[in-house]
Amino acid sequence: MGKPDNTVTIIDVAREAGVSNSTVSRVVNNSAQVSSRTREKVLNAMMRLGYVVNQQARSLRGGRSQVVGLLVPDVGNSYIGEIIRGIDDELASNQYDLMLYTTHRRKTKESTYVATITRGMADGLLLLLPTNVAAYMESLQARQFPHVLIDYQRVDNNWTSTLQATNWQGAYDATKYLIELGHCRIGYIVGLREMQCSLDRLSGYRAALEDHAIPFDPTLVYDGDYFLLEGYRGATKLLELSPPPTAIFAANDTSALGVIEAIRNRGLSVPNDVSVIGFDDIPEAAQVHPGLTTVRQPLEDMGRLAVRVLLKQLTNPDLPGERVELSTELIVRETCHPAKA
């Protein structure tokens, strides 16, 4: 990503995105004359380059920058992309611009960008899957800077707003579904343990096993990172166990796609030999063959609601923080079968 300053211009963004300068300008100004696909290309280019809108021009609107900052760990998966889509749509409908930064999962970058954004560059801040909140929470509180943490819940104050899905319940429901299909050896590929959603999903998996009198087996748990390659590696390792699991639950859909590939590379079939279930319900989950059974999070709604909570803070700064939790839903497709007798 480029430096977070004004050395990056609209011309640079246009070149990176492969569009005209005027198209970038329309995206910056939230014009409706841009297709969603083109808008996404331009926003991704802005994120990669660290493009920042001209704040002096924004300040002419009446005291506010009309910009909201967004920090994301990366842009390499559809989970983040779908949430950004909801954020961007909701901001555009409220005449706000979006300033994007990607931390590449580096804690020092996360805290540096928070400091940059809160120095008058934006009116509020959205943080998706933050991992270094302790480094800047006191500063945000001291400045009373409006912010919302998305997919994060470990806060001990009444001022910070959080928004997440029911991660624990979703993982519980997925595991219970596999158990009801007769599976007792269920492998689990964890996401990054430094993220609260990963811990919640692991806890839901363990609780479902316990409630159905199935002993927790740590050898059936593999520490992944939410990426496809670790899903592949994790499934490969789990399938080498004796006996191997008859089902594998991955902490997100991207990892689950890696699991499916690993199963096939061993000459096995999904779901006849091994059942697979994911989490998130990204667009690819319905497009692969067989269709991936998964736990749906309302990703676009999460983005939209996070913006609404933040804008409410901007309008009413004395309101206490909100704790918003959206329900998950088990989506049954074709990657799970009853366990063989």
N, C-alpha and C positions, 0 to 999 in steps of 0.2 A: 504494500500500500504506500502511496505517496505521503509526503509530509503534510500534516494537518495545518496548512496555512494557505494564503491567497496566491501562492506561486503557481498553483494549478488553475488554469483558465477554462472557459467554456470550449475554446478551441481544442485544448488537450482532451477534454472529455469527449468531444465530438469525434476526434481521431480514434480514441480508444474504443468507442462504441460503434464506430463505422456509420455515423449518421451526420446530418448537417448541423452547423452551428445553430441555426434557427430552431431545429428540433430540440436540441439541448435546452435552449432558452425557453421553449414552450413547456418542457418538463419542469424546469426550475420554477416557472410561474404557474404550475399546475393547470395548464391549458387542457381543455377537454379534447382538443384536436390531435391527440396522440394516442395511438393504440396501446393497449395494456402490454403487449409484447415489446414494443419499442420503448415504452416507459421503463420497463424492467431492465432492458439492455442498458439504457442510459443511467439508471440508478445503480446498477452493478458497476458500471464504469466509474461513476462518482465515488463509489465505495472503495474501489481498488486504488484510485488515485488520491483519495483524501480530499476531494473537491469540497469547498465551503462557499456558500452563497455570499454575495456582497452584503455585509451587515449594515453599512451606512445607508444603502438604498432601502433595506428593510426597515430601518429605524424611522424612515419618513412616514410610515404607516400610522404612527401615533404612539410611540413609546415602547412598543414591543418589537422584537425582531420578526415575529410571526414564523419562527423556525423552532422545530423540535429536534433535539439530538437523539440519535439511536445508536447504541453500542450492541454489536453482535459478535459472537466468537468467530464466525466464518460465514462464507456464502456458498459452501460446497454441498448443501443438501436441501431438499425440498421442504423439510420441516421449517427451516428458517425462512426460506423463500415465501412460503404460504403465509406466515405470520407477518412478514414485511409487506406483502400484498395488502393484507387487511389494514395495517398501519397506514400505508400510503394512501389507500382509498379514503379512509376516514379523515386523515389530515387534509387531503385535497378538498373534501366536501366542506371543510371548515376553514378554508383559505390559509392553511399552514403549509410551509415547506418542510422537507425532511433533510436532515444532515446526517449522513451515515458514516460510521467508523467500524472497521472490523479489527478485533484485538488479536486474531490468530491464536486465541486461548492463552495469551501471555498476560500474566497478572500485572506486570509493570505497565504494559500498554493500556490496560483497562483503567488503572488509576490515573495515568497521564492524560488520557483522552477525557476522562470525567473532569479533571481540572481545567482542561482547555475549553470544553463545552460550557462549563459553568461560569467562565469569565466573560459573561455578557454576549456570548455567541448564540445562545438559544434561550427560549423562554422556559423550557422544561426538558426533561431527560427520560428516555425509556431505556432500560437495560435488559437485554434478553440473555438468559442463562449466565448471569454474572457469577464470577468465581472469587472476586477480591473485594467484596462489599465492605469488609471491616476497614480497609485502607482509606476509604473516603466517606463513610457514613456520617461520621461526626462533622465533617466539613459541609456535607449536604444539609444536615440539620442546622448547623450554625448559620448558614446562609438562608435557611428556609427555602431551598431550591426545590421546586416541584419535580418529583420523579416517581416512576413506577417500575418495580422489579417484576419481570415476566418469567415465569417458571422458577421461582425462588420464594421460599417462605420463612427462612430463618431470620426473622427480625424481632427485636425485643423492645420496640418503641411503638407509640400509637400515632406516629406521624407519617411513616413510610407506607405507601400503598403497594400491595402485591396482587398479582394475578397469575393463576395457574389452573391446570386441569386436575382432576382427581387421580393423580398418579398411583397412589397406593391402591385405590379401589379398582382401577383399570388393570393393574398387574394381578390383583387377587382374582378378578373375574376371568382373565385369560388363563391363569393357572387352574382355576376351578373347572373351566371348560375342558381342558386337556384331561384332568382327572376324571371327569364324568365320561370321557371317551375311553376310559380304562387305562390311561397312561400313569405309571407309577415312577418310572425313571425319566424325569423331565429335566433336561439340561437348561441352564439359564446363562445368557451372555449379558453381563452387566454393562451399563454405560459408564461414563467417567464418574468415579466415586466422589470426586470433589463437588459434584453437582447434586443438589438436594433431590431433584427429581429422580436421579439414579438410585439414591438410597431409599426413597419412598417406594419405587418399583420393586427393588430387591426385597424390601420388607413385606410388600403385598404378596410376592411370590412365596416367601417363607411362611407367611400366615396361612395361606391357602393349603400348603402342604400339612402344616400343623393341624388345621381344622379337619383334615381328612385322614389323620393318623398316619401320614407318610413321613418318615424320618428325614430331616434335612441332611443332605450329603454334600459337603463342601467340594468334593471332587467333580460334582456336576455343575459347578459355578465357574465361569471364566470371566476375568476382568477385561472388558473391551473398552472402546472409546467412542462408540456411536458411528464408526465408519465401516464401510463395506469390508475392507481388508481384514480388520480385526474380527468381524463377524465370520469371515471365511476361516481365519486361523483358529478361532474359538471352536467352531463346529468341527474342524479337522481334529483338534485335540480331544474333544468330547467323544467323537466317533471312534477314537482309538481305545476308549475304556472297555473293560470287560466286566459285565456286559455294557454295551453302549446305550445311550438314552434312546427311547422310542419316540421322543418328542423334544424339540428345542424351542424355547421361548427366548426371543431376542428383545433387548430393551428398546429398540427402535426398528423401523422398517428397513432402513439402509443396512443395518447389521443383518437383518433377516434375509435380505437379498444375497449377502455374502454367505450366509448359512446354506441357502438353497444351492448355490453354486458348489460349495464344498461337498454337499451330499451327492450331487450329480457326478462330481469328479471321482467319487469313490464307487461309481457304478450303481448307486442306489436311487430309489425313486421317491419323490415327494408327491403325494403323502403316503404312498403304499408302504414304504419302508420306514420313513421318518416323517412325523408331522412337524410343521413349522408355524409359528405364530409371531407376529411383530407388534409394533406399537407406534401410533401416530396417524396412520391412514393417509400417507402422502399420495399424490396422484399415481405414482408408479405402482402402488400396491394393487390397484385395480387393473393395471395394464399388463402386468407380468402373467406368464402362464406356467402353472396354474395360478389363479388369482389368490393373493395373499390374505389369509385370515389375520386380522389385526385388531388393535384397540384404537378406536377413532378419538382423536382430540379435535375440537372445533378450532382449527388453527387460524383461519382468517378471522373468525369471531374473536379469538384471543387478541389479535392485533387491533381490531376495531374497538373492543372494550377497553383495552389498555389506553388507547388515545382518549376515549371518553372520560375515563377516570382522571387522566392527566389534565385534560382541559377543564374538568370540574375543579381541580386544585387551583388552576390558574385563575379561575373566576372567583373561587371562594377559598383563599389561602388559609383561612382559620379552621377549615373543616379537618377532622381527624382522618388518618389514613384509612383506606378501604382494604378489606381482604376479600377478593373475588375468587371464587372457585367454580370452574365450569365442569360439567359432567362428561365423563368418557362413555364410550359405547362399544361393546364388542361387535365387530363386523365379521360375520362368518362367510368365508369364500371357500376355496377348494384345497388349501394346503394342510388340512387336518382331517385324519380318518381315525376310526376306532383302533385301539391298540390290538395287535395280533394276539390271539390266545396262546 
